[in-house]
Amino acid sequence: MKAIWKHGPFFGAQRMKVMGRPVHVGMQNGDLFVWTEVDPGWAILPNTEEADAQVEWHTLTFVGTGMEYDGKYIGTVHKTIVSGSYVWHCIEVE
């Protein structure tokens, strides 16, 4: 079985460790979020190193257009504000 979980909100260049494979990045109520595909059974695993090793983890951040980064590109989000707009790119980092 699989499920989709939402992670966030992300703020600028903040790094966040998320559970599951990233499948979508987007805006919700003006904030940046990432949706991942997970195994729902991960939620009931005990909080131990052994159980943690069974889970698929990814560390993500967002960078603005033109900013340099090291990592794997995941997706792009456009954020409109009163004075203009921003374009953020989700990057998987190590």
SULTABEL-V331859 format. One record per residue. N is the residue number from 1. SS is DSSP state (alpha for helix, beta for strand, coil for the rest). OMEGA is omega in whole degrees, 0 to 359 (none if undefined). Layout:
((N:SS:OMEGA) (N:SS:OMEGA))
This chain:
((1:coil:178) (2:coil:175) (3:beta:175) (4:beta:177) (5:beta:179) (6:beta:180) (7:beta:177) (8:beta:6) (9:beta:174) (10:beta:178) (11:coil:178) (12:coil:185) (13:coil:177) (14:coil:174) (15:coil:179) (16:beta:176) (17:beta:182) (18:beta:179) (19:beta:175) (20:coil:182) (21:beta:180) (22:beta:180) (23:beta:181) (24:beta:171) (25:beta:181) (26:beta:180) (27:beta:171) (28:beta:182) (29:coil:177) (30:coil:182) (31:beta:179) (32:beta:178) (33:beta:174) (34:beta:176) (35:beta:182) (36:beta:175) (37:beta:185) (38:beta:167) (39:coil:183) (40:alpha:178) (41:alpha:179) (42:alpha:184) (43:alpha:183) (44:alpha:178) (45:coil:177) (46:coil:181) (47:coil:180) (48:coil:177) (49:alpha:181) (50:alpha:178) (51:alpha:180) (52:alpha:181) (53:coil:180) (54:coil:185) (55:coil:175) (56:coil:181) (57:beta:175) (58:beta:176) (59:beta:186) (60:beta:173) (61:beta:176) (62:beta:175) (63:beta:178) (64:beta:177) (65:coil:179) (66:coil:179) (67:coil:178) (68:coil:179) (69:coil:170) (70:coil:179) (71:coil:183) (72:beta:178) (73:beta:180) (74:beta:182) (75:beta:185) (76:beta:179) (77:beta:176) (78:beta:180) (79:beta:180) (80:beta:176) (81:beta:184) (82:coil:185) (83:coil:180) (84:beta:179) (85:beta:176) (86:beta:173) (87:beta:181) (88:beta:180) (89:beta:180) (90:beta:183) (91:beta:172) (92:beta:182) (93:beta:180) (94:coil:none))
